[in-house]
Amino acid sequence: MRCACLMTLAALTTALGACTESARLPGEAGMGPKPTLPTPDKRLIPTLHIADAKGWPAGTTPTPASGLAVTAFARGLDHPRWIYVLPNGDVLVAETNAPPKPDDSKGIRGWVQGKAMKRAGSVTPSANRITLLRDTDGDGVAETRTVFLTGLHSPFGMVLVGNDFYVADSDALLRFHYSEGATAITGPGVRIADLPAGQINHHWTKNVIASPDGKTLYVTVGSNSNAAENGMPAEDRRAGILEIDPATGASRVFASGLRNPNGMGWQPQSKALWVAVNERDELGSDLVPDYMTAVKEGGFYGWPYSWYGNHVDSRVVPPRPDMVGKAIVPDYALGAHTASLGLAFYAGGGVLPSHYVNGAFIGQHGSWNRRPFSGYKVVFVPSRMDVHLACPKTSSPASSAPREKPMAARLA
């Protein structure tokens, strides 16, 4: 009887999902320094639109922007979630997946979310390792692959400072000794600082970046919910960026109100720390835009009380108009439900054409809460010194798109 009930629920969910709303605006409307922000579309059954997990067919590749090419650097990896390039050109890949989190979205809602994640290929045990890929002849294909580090707990972010290699696990920041050119780390790690985790650990990925002088580390921590439905006590030191002293392990909240921050980078001109952030779901296919923004020390960016500045999220109780009044408007919208994760600035060096210098590349994973699909590509946002980062003042052969749209190289 239980099996029959579950089958009925699955069928009902599919049928209701087919009746949910679709976007009223093109995806580009939610991109740029001044995105279009329509009225929220709240429904009993949120939009459920999931891309099937499948690889590229033989002989096909993503379509690159003009002047660029795409090559498969490595294949057959187990959930490659994050990469880090060492000074000698070796590429490290975190092969990882979510840790056990038994209290995340219990009940019927949790069951439906679990089925959706399974369809997207996200419900498998974590490999818990970092793999090293080495391209020995410079042809854009890794000839050697070695297990660089194991015994981890859902690792994600990585950064090298001198001979100190830091890994952001789902629950701790770890340090290992690294020797230049090594293909594996076998020595024990040191636990530098605990990171927010627990039985919910909704957004479990933690990224890490070092300050330019290497003396300070910054770690992203996502929220424990979509819009504070698990209560604010569950959000302690979450939905923000932590600043950590690697010498002592002491930490503090550097910036807050960032629902699910991921990629970080130092903008070459302004020297400011920037971050890519995944915003909240279930307000319709056109809301809320994910974004990238310069991070101000002590800054508050709205979550959960408001979105994109002072747009109040009425689902959050009790309301906090005092916090809404403090919310900083993000610098650049990246489209609703694009799941913008990776962020990398290009400082030059002759590898790419000059019009890419000082701009940012953002990898968009794609989300489940928008119809039609959005994301599933890499976008490029050109630089402009007088506004930190935006589109060029005038069009040029390098960028003929409207000023408020980033250049894009579609990946799927």
N, C-alpha and C positions, 0 to 999 in steps of 0.2 A: 504493500500500500504506500509506503514511504517513497519507493522508487517511482510509482505512478504519480504521486503528488509532485515530486521534483520535476518529472518530465512535463507535467502540466504547467508548472511555474516557469520552466524554461521556454515553453511554447508561448506562454502569455507574455513573458518578457520580450521575446522576439517580435511578437505581434504589436505590442505597445511601442516598442522601439521604432518600428516602421512608421508609426503615426506621429512621432515627435517632430518638432519644428526643424526647419532648414534655415541656413543663413539668408538674411535679407540683403546683405552687403557683400561685395566681392572681398576676397581676403586682403587685397591691397589697402582697403579702407582702414583696416586696423593696423597699419604700419606707418612708421615715420615719426617725426617730432610732434605732430599734432594729429593723432588718429581720430577717426570718427567713433564716437562712443554713444550708441543708441540706448534706448530704455531697456533694462533687463527683461528677459523673457523667462519667467519662472514657471515651471510645470511640475506636476506631480511625478511624472516619469521623465527624467532628463534624457536628452539626446544621447543615444548609444550607437556609435558608428565606429567600428573597429576594423582596422586594416589587417588582413590575414598575414601571418608571418611566413614569408617564403624568400628564397634566395633569388639572385639574378639568373635568368636562363643562360645557358651556355652561349658564348659569343656576344653577349650584350653587356653594356656598361651604363652607368649613369651618364646623362647628357651634360657636358661641361659648358661653361661660358666660353665665348669666343677667345681663342688664343691659349686655352688651357686644355689639358688632357687628363683622362682618368685611367689609372692602372690598378689592378688588384694587387696590393702589396703583400697580403697574406690571406689565406683561406682556412676554413675549418676550425675557427676559434670558438670557444664556448662562452657565449654571451660577452663579447668584448664591449665593455661599458665606458672605458676611459683610456686615453693614451698619453704618454709623456716621452718626449725625445731627450735623450741624454746628450751631453756636449759632444761626444764622439759620433753622434748620428744613430746610435742604437735606439730602437723604438720599444718602449715598454707598454704592455697592454694589460689592463686589469680585467681578467676573466672572472666575472662576478655576477651574483644575483642577490636578491633580497635575503636577509637572515630570517630565522623564525620570528614571527611577530603575531602571536596567537590572539591578541586582543584588538587587532586592527580590523575594524568594520565587521563586527559580529552580526549574527542574525541573517535575515533574508537579504538585506542590502549587501552584506559581506559575501554571501554565497554568490549573488549575481556578479559582483565585482570579481570574485575569484574565477568564475566561468569566463568572464571577459578577458581577464589577464591570461588565462590558459589559451584562449583562442589566439591571442597576440604573441604566444610563445614565451610568456614571462613567468610561468609557474614551473620551474625546475630547480633542483638543488644548486647551490652556488659552487663553482669550481674553486673559489677561494685561493686563487693564485695570480701571480704576475708573470707574464711571459715576455721574454726578450726576443726581438726580431732584428736581424742584422742583414743589411744589404751590402754585401762585400764588394760588388762590382759597380754600384751606382746606377743600376738599370731600373730602379723603381720597384723591384721585386725582392722580397727577403729570401736570401738563400739559406739562412740558418735560423733555427728556432730552438730556444732552450728555456727550461723552467727557471725563472730568475728568483722567485720567492714564493714559498708556500706557508701553510700553517696560519693563514690569515682568517679574518672574520668579515666577509663581505667587503673587501677592499674597494676603494674607488680612487680618490685623489692621490697624487704622488708629486714629490718635488725633491730635487737634489740641491743641497747647500754645502759646498766644499766636498768633504767626504761623508757627509751625513745625508742619508736617504730617508725621507719621511714618507709614511703611508698613512692615509686617513681611512681606517677601518670604520665600520658602521657604528662602533661604540668607543673608539679610542684613537688617539694620534700616537703612532709608533715611530721609533728611530732605529735605523740599522747602519752599520759601517759599510761603505762602498769603496771599492778600489777601481780606479779608471780601467776600462776595458774588460772588467769582470763580466762573465756571462751568467753568474749565479751568486746569490748571497746565502751563505750557510750559517753565519754567526747569529747569535740570539739578538732579538730586538729589545728595545727599552720602551716601556710605556711612558710617554711624556705627559699625556693628559687624557682624562676621561672625556668622552663626548656624549651628548644626550642620546639615549637609546631607549631601552625598556621594552615592555610587552606590546606596546602599540607600534612605535618606530615607523610611523606611516611613510614619511619621506626619509628613507634610510641612507641615501647616498651622501657622503661627506667629501667635499673637495678641499684642497689645500694649496696655497701659494705662499711664497716667501716675499718679504719686502725686498726692494732692490739691494739693500746692504746685507741681507741675509740674517738680520738680528731678530726679526719678528715673523711669525707665521699667522696666516689668516685662514680660517676654516669655515666653510659654509655648512649650515644646518637647516634642513627644511622643516616645515610645520608638521605637527602630529595629526593633522586633519585637513579637510578642504576649507572649511570656514568656521573653525573653533567649535565644531559640534561635539568634540570630546572634552570641552571645558578648558578654560585658560590655565588651570594648574598643570595640565598635561603639556603646555606650551612653554614651560620654563626653559630659557636659554635656547629656544628654537626659533625658526622663522627669521634667521638673521645670519650675521657673520661674527664669529668669535675671533678675537685677537689673542694669540698665545705666545708667551715668552718661552722659547725652547730650552733655555738654560735652567729655568726653574719650574716650568709647567704651569705657571700662573696664567689665568685667562680672564678675559672680560668681554662683554658684549660690545662690539665695535659699531654695529649698525643693526637695526631691527625693523620689523614690519615687512620683511621680504619673504613671501610665502614659501617659495622653494628655490633658493639661489643655487646656481650650479657653476658654470664656467666663470673664471675670474682672469683678469689681465691688467697690466699696467699700460695705459695709453702713452705711446712714445712721446707725444708733444706736451701734453698737460701733466704727465707723470701721475695722473690720478688713477686710483683703483676703480675698475669697472667690473660689473657682474651681470650675467644673464639670469633672468628670474622667470619661473613658471608661475603664472597667476591662477586664480581660483576657477572652479568649474561650476556648472549647473545654473548659469545665468543666461543661457542661450548660446547659439552658435557664433554670435558676433561679439561676445564678451566672455572673459576680460582679456585684453591683449597681454600676451607675454611681453617682456621688455628687457632692454639693457640700459644700465644707468651708471653714472659715476656715483661712487659711494662716499657719502660724507660721514666723517667721524661723529658718532652720536646721532646720526640721522634716523628718522622713523619714516617708513614708506607705506604705511597704511594698513597692512594686514593685521588682524582680520576685519577691523572696524570699517575700513573704506578701501576703495580700489581706485587706482589711477588718480591719486590726489584725494580730493574730498568727496568722492562719490560714495555715499553711505551704503554699506551692505546691511540691509534690514534683517537678515537672518541671524545676525550676531546679537545676542542678548546677554547681559544688559548693554545698551549702546554706550559709546564713550565719545561724546562730542568733543571733549578736551583733546583726545588722541587724534580724532579726525582733523582737528584744526592744526595739528603738527605735521600731518602727512605731506611728504615731499612728492611732487609730481615727477615720475620717471623721465629720463631724457629722450628715449627713443623706443617706440613700440615695434614689436616684431610679429604682430598678428595674433589673433585669438586662437588659442588651443594649438599652437604650433609646437609646444614643448621644446622651446629653445634651450639647448643644454650647453654645448661647447662654445667657447669664446676665445678667439686667438687674434691678437694684433700682429700685423706684419710691419716690422720696423725697417725693412729693406734688406739689401744684401745681394741683389741681382738675380734671385731665383724667379721672381715674378715681375711682370711689367711695372713700370714706375707708378702708374696710377693706383696701384694697390698699397703703396707705402703709407704707413700710419693708419690705415683703415682696419676694420675688424671683420673677421669671418665668424659666422655663427652657424653651428650645426643644429638643425631642427628635426627632432625625433618624430613629431606628429602625435596627435592626441586622439582620444576616444569620444570626445564630447562636442564634436562639430560635424555638421553635414552641409556641404561636402567636405572631404578631407582637406586638411591644410598642414603645412610643414613638409616633412619628408624631402628636405633639400638643404643645401648650404646657401646662405645669403651673405652678401658682402655689403657693408656699410662704409662708404668712403669717409675720409677725414676732412675736417675744416678747423683750423687752429682756433678761431675766435669763438667757437661754440663747443669746444672740447672734441666733439665727434658728431658729424651730421653729413648731409649730402653736399656736394660742391656748390659754390655760389652760382656758377654758370655751367651749362652743359658743355661737354667736350667729347672727342672720339672715345674717351675712356668710359664716359657715362652719359648716355643720351636719354636716360629714363627721367621722368619727372622728379623734382628735387625731393619729394617726400616718400619716394620708393627706393629701397635698396636694390642694388644689382643682385641677381640671383642665378645660381647654377643648380638646376633641378637635379635631384638625386633619385627620385622615385615618382 
